[in-house]
Structure formats: C-alpha cells, structure tokens
Amino acid sequence: MILAYCRVSTREQAEDGTTSIAEQTRRCKAVADLHSTRAYDFAAYVDAGVSGSIPLNERLEGSKLLADAKKGDTIVASKMDRLFRSASDALNTAERLKKDGIDLILIEMGTEPVTGNGAAKMFFGMLALVAEFERERIAERMVDGKRGKRDRQGHCGGDPPFGFAVSGSGRESTLVPLEAEQKTLTRIKELRETHKLPYRIGKQLTYEGLLPRSGKPWLVPQIKRILERTNA
C-alpha cells in the first residue's frame, strides 16, 4: 500500500506551487500510479499548518501515518522536509522504517526507495544534512529579522515590554512609549547608577509607589529583565 504524506506550514498555506497540499498529493498519486497501485491501495495523510520543526510522530496525521504503516507498505512524500525536521531525525526514521520493512520514497530524489541501495542511502544522508543547514539558516534569519524590528521599535508579538504600548497591528505594529512607565524606567536607571542591586532597586521603587503593571511589589526577575533590555 502507498501511504502519501503531505504537509504545509502556516506561512506556506497561502502560497501556490510545489509546496501546496494539492500539488504534493498529485505528485504522490503519480508515483502510486507508476507503481501500478490500485485506488483503494492509496491513502493520503495531510498535516495543514504544521511546522516542520515538530517531529513526525507528534503531528496529528504524521502519528497516524506511522501507526498505520505496515511491513511491505511504502511511504511517499514530495520532499524530505515535508517529513523530517533535521538530518538526524531523517536518518533515524529511515533506518527504523527499513528495519520494519517499510520503504520510503522522496520524489525529489526519484521514484525508487531512498534506502534501496548504498548510493541512494549516501545521497539521502547528504540531502538530510543540507536540509538541516537550510533550517538553521532560516532560524537565524528569523532571529535577525526580529532583532532588526526591535531596533526599529517594531513589535514582535506578545505583551509589550514595560514602558511601552503597542500601536497598530500585524507587521505594521510598533512600540510607543508610555509616559508614566517611562518615568519608572528613568528612576530604575538612576537607582542603577548608584550601584544598587536589583533587589534594592525593587524595594525602593515599591517604597516610592512606582509599581509594575500588576500593582504588586517588584520582583527581582522583573528588574533584571528591564536592566538587561535597557543595558542599564
């Protein structure tokens, strides 16, 4: 039996082309037809809006796929990164499938099982390393993008830091100063310049009635986060 697996991340769902669910399914079905698979011997497992960083066995349809796959079956995916999150994940899973008598076809590498011979396995390992490198580069770019947005007073999501409020929404959202909280930030910097420890700064702010948003006395971690963010 041919078990097709298709996945798109949230970002990709709005895009057309080879990463779309429809296109992935079409390509997997073409491989099934090539192997003369009958319609009732073909099943598709689709994870829509699921990050590739999540292990296959922790995805809703991915876990069903692994549970349903039996000896003699073949798992098909359009690309390696549809199934796996890293080189080690790819190689370990492929070894387990081979041990269980389950073939694995990655269409970007051809229409034969990638663990079918030594050359295919070597190429599969090289491709897995490349995919892991690409994933790390994407993560680095995301971190750089968030850092750049913060430098431009952009808002990267979540609750705004103490001293600021969010203006706008989505990618256009920015941080704008809150006058009352900015006065507290200024006082924190003044107290820091007198070499007071975070604990003493918090005690002094509480004594002066300059409280955090919760209205409760300051905690040391709160003061530390503000000092780290403002480089005070």
C-alpha positions as a Markdown table, in Angstrom:
| # | Residue | x | y | z |
|---|---|---|---|---|
| 1 | Met | 0.0 | 0.0 | 0.0 |
| 2 | Ile | 1.2 | 3.5 | -0.8 |
| 3 | Leu | 0.9 | 6.0 | 2.1 |
| 4 | Ala | 1.3 | 9.6 | 0.9 |
| 5 | Tyr | 2.3 | 12.3 | 3.4 |
| 6 | Cys | 1.7 | 16.0 | 2.7 |
| 7 | Arg | 2.4 | 19.0 | 4.9 |
| 8 | Val | 2.4 | 22.8 | 4.7 |
| 9 | Ser | 3.4 | 25.3 | 7.4 |
| 10 | Thr | 1.1 | 28.2 | 8.2 |
| 11 | Arg | 3.2 | 30.5 | 6.0 |
| 12 | Glu | 3.0 | 28.2 | 3.1 |
| 13 | Gln | -0.7 | 27.6 | 3.2 |
| 14 | Ala | -1.4 | 30.8 | 1.3 |
| 15 | Glu | 1.1 | 30.1 | -1.4 |
| 16 | Asp | 0.6 | 28.2 | -4.7 |
| 17 | Gly | 3.2 | 25.9 | -6.3 |
| 18 | Thr | 5.1 | 22.8 | -5.4 |
| 19 | Thr | 4.6 | 23.1 | -1.6 |
| 20 | Ser | 0.7 | 23.2 | -1.8 |
| 21 | Ile | -1.2 | 20.3 | -0.5 |
| 22 | Ala | -2.9 | 19.7 | -3.9 |
| 23 | Glu | 0.4 | 19.6 | -5.7 |
| 24 | Gln | 2.0 | 17.4 | -3.1 |
| 25 | Thr | -0.9 | 15.0 | -3.3 |
| 26 | Arg | -0.8 | 15.0 | -7.1 |
| 27 | Arg | 2.8 | 14.1 | -7.2 |
| 28 | Cys | 2.4 | 11.3 | -4.7 |
| 29 | Lys | -0.6 | 9.9 | -6.6 |
| 30 | Ala | 1.5 | 9.9 | -9.8 |
| 31 | Val | 4.2 | 7.8 | -8.1 |
| 32 | Ala | 1.5 | 5.4 | -6.9 |
| 33 | Asp | 0.2 | 5.1 | -10.5 |
| 34 | Leu | 3.7 | 4.5 | -11.7 |
| 35 | His | 3.9 | 1.6 | -9.2 |
| 36 | Ser | 0.6 | 0.3 | -10.5 |
| 37 | Thr | -1.1 | 0.9 | -7.2 |
| 38 | Arg | -4.9 | 0.5 | -7.2 |
| 39 | Ala | -7.0 | 3.4 | -6.0 |
| 40 | Tyr | -8.0 | 1.5 | -2.8 |
| 41 | Asp | -4.4 | 0.8 | -2.0 |
| 42 | Phe | -3.6 | 4.5 | -1.8 |
| 43 | Ala | -4.1 | 6.7 | 1.3 |
| 44 | Ala | -3.1 | 10.3 | 1.9 |
| 45 | Tyr | -2.2 | 11.9 | 5.3 |
| 46 | Val | -2.3 | 15.7 | 5.4 |
| 47 | Asp | -1.0 | 18.0 | 8.1 |
| 48 | Ala | -2.0 | 21.5 | 7.2 |
| 49 | Gly | -0.5 | 24.4 | 9.1 |
| 50 | Val | 2.0 | 22.3 | 11.0 |
| 51 | Ser | 5.6 | 23.4 | 11.4 |
| 52 | Gly | 8.4 | 21.1 | 10.1 |
| 53 | Ser | 10.2 | 21.6 | 13.5 |
| 54 | Ile | 7.6 | 19.3 | 15.1 |
| 55 | Pro | 8.6 | 15.6 | 15.0 |
| 56 | Leu | 6.6 | 13.5 | 12.6 |
| 57 | Asn | 5.3 | 11.3 | 15.4 |
| 58 | Glu | 3.9 | 14.3 | 17.3 |
| 59 | Arg | 1.9 | 15.6 | 14.3 |
| 60 | Leu | -1.8 | 14.6 | 14.1 |
| 61 | Glu | -1.6 | 12.9 | 10.7 |
| 62 | Gly | 2.0 | 12.1 | 10.9 |
| 63 | Ser | 1.5 | 9.9 | 14.0 |
| 64 | Lys | -1.4 | 8.2 | 12.2 |
| 65 | Leu | 0.8 | 7.5 | 9.2 |
| 66 | Leu | 3.5 | 5.8 | 11.4 |
| 67 | Ala | 0.8 | 3.8 | 13.2 |
| 68 | Asp | -0.9 | 2.6 | 10.0 |
| 69 | Ala | 2.3 | 1.8 | 8.1 |
| 70 | Lys | 2.9 | -2.0 | 7.9 |
| 71 | Lys | 5.6 | -4.3 | 6.5 |
| 72 | Gly | 5.5 | -4.1 | 2.7 |
| 73 | Asp | 4.0 | -0.6 | 2.6 |
| 74 | Thr | 5.7 | 2.4 | 1.0 |
| 75 | Ile | 5.6 | 5.9 | 2.4 |
| 76 | Val | 5.8 | 8.7 | -0.2 |
| 77 | Ala | 6.5 | 12.4 | 0.2 |
| 78 | Ser | 7.3 | 15.1 | -2.3 |
| 79 | Lys | 10.3 | 16.4 | -0.4 |
| 80 | Met | 12.4 | 15.4 | 2.6 |
| 81 | Asp | 11.5 | 18.5 | 4.6 |
| 82 | Arg | 7.8 | 17.6 | 4.4 |
| 83 | Leu | 8.5 | 14.6 | 6.7 |
| 84 | Phe | 11.6 | 15.4 | 8.8 |
| 85 | Arg | 12.9 | 18.2 | 10.9 |
| 86 | Ser | 16.6 | 17.5 | 10.9 |
| 87 | Ala | 19.3 | 15.3 | 9.4 |
| 88 | Ser | 19.4 | 13.0 | 12.5 |
| 89 | Asp | 15.6 | 12.8 | 12.5 |
| 90 | Ala | 15.6 | 11.8 | 8.8 |
| 91 | Leu | 18.3 | 9.2 | 9.1 |
| 92 | Asn | 17.0 | 7.6 | 12.3 |
| 93 | Thr | 13.4 | 7.4 | 11.0 |
| 94 | Ala | 14.6 | 6.0 | 7.6 |
| 95 | Glu | 16.5 | 3.3 | 9.5 |
| 96 | Arg | 13.5 | 2.4 | 11.6 |
| 97 | Leu | 11.3 | 2.2 | 8.5 |
| 98 | Lys | 13.8 | 0.0 | 6.7 |
| 99 | Lys | 14.0 | -2.3 | 9.8 |
| 100 | Asp | 10.2 | -2.6 | 9.8 |
| 101 | Gly | 10.2 | -3.5 | 6.1 |
| 102 | Ile | 8.6 | -0.2 | 5.1 |
| 103 | Asp | 10.0 | 1.6 | 2.0 |
| 104 | Leu | 10.4 | 5.4 | 1.8 |
| 105 | Ile | 10.2 | 7.4 | -1.5 |
| 106 | Leu | 11.1 | 11.0 | -1.6 |
| 107 | Ile | 10.0 | 12.3 | -5.0 |
| 108 | Glu | 12.7 | 15.0 | -5.2 |
| 109 | Met | 15.2 | 12.1 | -5.3 |
| 110 | Gly | 13.4 | 9.9 | -7.7 |
| 111 | Thr | 10.6 | 7.3 | -7.7 |
| 112 | Glu | 12.6 | 4.4 | -6.0 |
| 113 | Pro | 13.0 | 3.9 | -2.2 |
| 114 | Val | 15.9 | 6.1 | -0.9 |
| 115 | Thr | 17.1 | 3.2 | 1.3 |
| 116 | Gly | 17.2 | 0.8 | -1.6 |
| 117 | Asn | 21.0 | 0.7 | -2.1 |
| 118 | Gly | 24.2 | 2.2 | -0.9 |
| 119 | Ala | 24.3 | 5.1 | -3.3 |
| 120 | Ala | 20.7 | 6.1 | -2.5 |
| 121 | Lys | 21.4 | 6.0 | 1.2 |
| 122 | Met | 24.6 | 8.1 | 0.8 |
| 123 | Phe | 22.7 | 10.7 | -1.2 |
| 124 | Phe | 19.8 | 10.7 | 1.3 |
| 125 | Gly | 22.3 | 11.4 | 4.1 |
| 126 | Met | 23.9 | 14.3 | 2.2 |
| 127 | Leu | 20.5 | 15.8 | 1.4 |
| 128 | Ala | 19.4 | 15.5 | 5.0 |
| 129 | Leu | 22.5 | 17.5 | 6.1 |
| 130 | Val | 21.7 | 20.1 | 3.5 |
| 131 | Ala | 18.1 | 20.4 | 4.7 |
| 132 | Glu | 19.3 | 20.8 | 8.3 |
| 133 | Phe | 21.7 | 23.5 | 7.3 |
| 134 | Glu | 18.9 | 25.3 | 5.5 |
| 135 | Arg | 16.6 | 25.1 | 8.5 |
| 136 | Glu | 19.3 | 26.6 | 10.7 |
| 137 | Arg | 19.8 | 29.4 | 8.3 |
| 138 | Ile | 16.0 | 30.2 | 8.2 |
| 139 | Ala | 16.0 | 30.2 | 12.0 |
| 140 | Glu | 19.0 | 32.6 | 12.0 |
| 141 | Arg | 17.2 | 34.9 | 9.5 |
| 142 | Met | 14.1 | 34.9 | 11.7 |
| 143 | Val | 16.1 | 35.9 | 14.8 |
| 144 | Asp | 17.9 | 38.6 | 12.8 |
| 145 | Gly | 14.6 | 39.9 | 11.5 |
| 146 | Lys | 13.1 | 40.1 | 15.0 |
| 147 | Arg | 16.2 | 41.8 | 16.3 |
| 148 | Gly | 16.0 | 44.4 | 13.5 |
| 149 | Lys | 12.4 | 45.0 | 14.1 |
| 150 | Arg | 13.0 | 45.6 | 17.8 |
| 151 | Asp | 15.8 | 48.0 | 16.9 |
| 152 | Arg | 13.3 | 50.0 | 14.8 |
| 153 | Gln | 10.9 | 50.0 | 17.7 |
| 154 | Gly | 8.7 | 47.4 | 16.0 |
| 155 | His | 6.6 | 44.9 | 18.0 |
| 156 | Cys | 7.5 | 41.2 | 17.6 |
| 157 | Gly | 4.4 | 39.8 | 19.4 |
| 158 | Gly | 3.4 | 39.1 | 22.9 |
| 159 | Asp | 2.9 | 41.6 | 25.7 |
| 160 | Pro | 4.8 | 44.9 | 25.2 |
| 161 | Pro | 7.8 | 45.4 | 27.4 |
| 162 | Phe | 7.4 | 47.7 | 30.5 |
| 163 | Gly | 7.5 | 51.3 | 29.4 |
| 164 | Phe | 5.7 | 50.8 | 26.1 |
| 165 | Ala | 2.4 | 50.1 | 24.5 |
| 166 | Val | 1.6 | 48.6 | 21.1 |
| 167 | Ser | 0.4 | 50.8 | 18.2 |
| 168 | Gly | -1.1 | 49.2 | 15.1 |
| 169 | Ser | -1.4 | 45.5 | 14.3 |
| 170 | Gly | 0.4 | 42.7 | 12.5 |
| 171 | Arg | 3.7 | 43.6 | 10.7 |
| 172 | Glu | 2.9 | 47.3 | 11.0 |
| 173 | Ser | 2.7 | 47.2 | 14.8 |
| 174 | Thr | 5.2 | 49.4 | 16.7 |
| 175 | Leu | 6.0 | 50.2 | 20.3 |
| 176 | Val | 5.2 | 53.6 | 21.6 |
| 177 | Pro | 6.4 | 55.0 | 25.0 |
| 178 | Leu | 4.0 | 55.2 | 27.9 |
| 179 | Glu | 4.8 | 58.4 | 29.8 |
| 180 | Ala | 4.1 | 57.0 | 33.3 |
| 181 | Glu | 6.1 | 53.8 | 32.8 |
| 182 | Gln | 8.9 | 55.7 | 31.1 |
| 183 | Lys | 9.3 | 57.7 | 34.3 |
| 184 | Thr | 9.7 | 54.5 | 36.2 |
| 185 | Leu | 12.3 | 53.3 | 33.7 |
| 186 | Thr | 14.2 | 56.6 | 34.2 |
| 187 | Arg | 14.1 | 56.0 | 38.0 |
| 188 | Ile | 15.4 | 52.5 | 37.6 |
| 189 | Lys | 18.4 | 53.8 | 35.6 |
| 190 | Glu | 19.0 | 56.4 | 38.3 |
| 191 | Leu | 19.0 | 53.8 | 41.0 |
| 192 | Arg | 21.2 | 51.5 | 39.0 |
| 193 | Glu | 23.8 | 54.3 | 38.6 |
| 194 | Thr | 24.0 | 54.4 | 42.4 |
| 195 | His | 25.2 | 50.8 | 42.2 |
| 196 | Lys | 22.0 | 49.4 | 43.8 |
| 197 | Leu | 21.3 | 45.7 | 43.3 |
| 198 | Pro | 18.1 | 44.6 | 41.6 |
| 199 | Tyr | 16.6 | 43.6 | 44.9 |
| 200 | Arg | 17.3 | 47.1 | 46.4 |
| 201 | Ile | 16.0 | 48.8 | 43.3 |
| 202 | Gly | 12.8 | 46.9 | 43.5 |
| 203 | Lys | 12.4 | 47.7 | 47.2 |
| 204 | Gln | 13.0 | 51.4 | 46.6 |
| 205 | Leu | 10.5 | 51.6 | 43.6 |
| 206 | Thr | 7.9 | 49.9 | 45.7 |
| 207 | Tyr | 8.5 | 52.3 | 48.6 |
| 208 | Glu | 8.1 | 55.2 | 46.2 |
| 209 | Gly | 4.9 | 53.8 | 44.8 |
| 210 | Leu | 6.3 | 53.2 | 41.4 |
| 211 | Leu | 4.8 | 49.7 | 40.9 |
| 212 | Pro | 4.7 | 47.4 | 37.9 |
| 213 | Arg | 1.6 | 46.8 | 35.9 |
| 214 | Ser | 0.4 | 44.1 | 38.3 |
| 215 | Gly | 0.2 | 46.8 | 41.0 |
| 216 | Lys | 2.2 | 44.4 | 43.3 |
| 217 | Pro | 5.7 | 44.9 | 44.7 |
| 218 | Trp | 8.5 | 44.5 | 42.2 |
| 219 | Leu | 10.2 | 41.1 | 41.9 |
| 220 | Val | 14.0 | 40.7 | 41.2 |
| 221 | Pro | 13.5 | 39.0 | 37.8 |
| 222 | Gln | 11.3 | 41.9 | 36.6 |
| 223 | Ile | 14.1 | 44.4 | 37.5 |
| 224 | Lys | 16.7 | 42.2 | 35.9 |
| 225 | Arg | 14.8 | 41.9 | 32.6 |
| 226 | Ile | 14.4 | 45.7 | 32.4 |
| 227 | Leu | 18.1 | 46.3 | 33.2 |
| 228 | Glu | 19.1 | 43.8 | 30.5 |
| 229 | Arg | 16.8 | 45.3 | 27.9 |
| 230 | Thr | 17.9 | 48.8 | 28.6 |
| 231 | Asn | 21.5 | 48.0 | 29.2 |
| 232 | Ala | 21.3 | 50.0 | 32.4 |
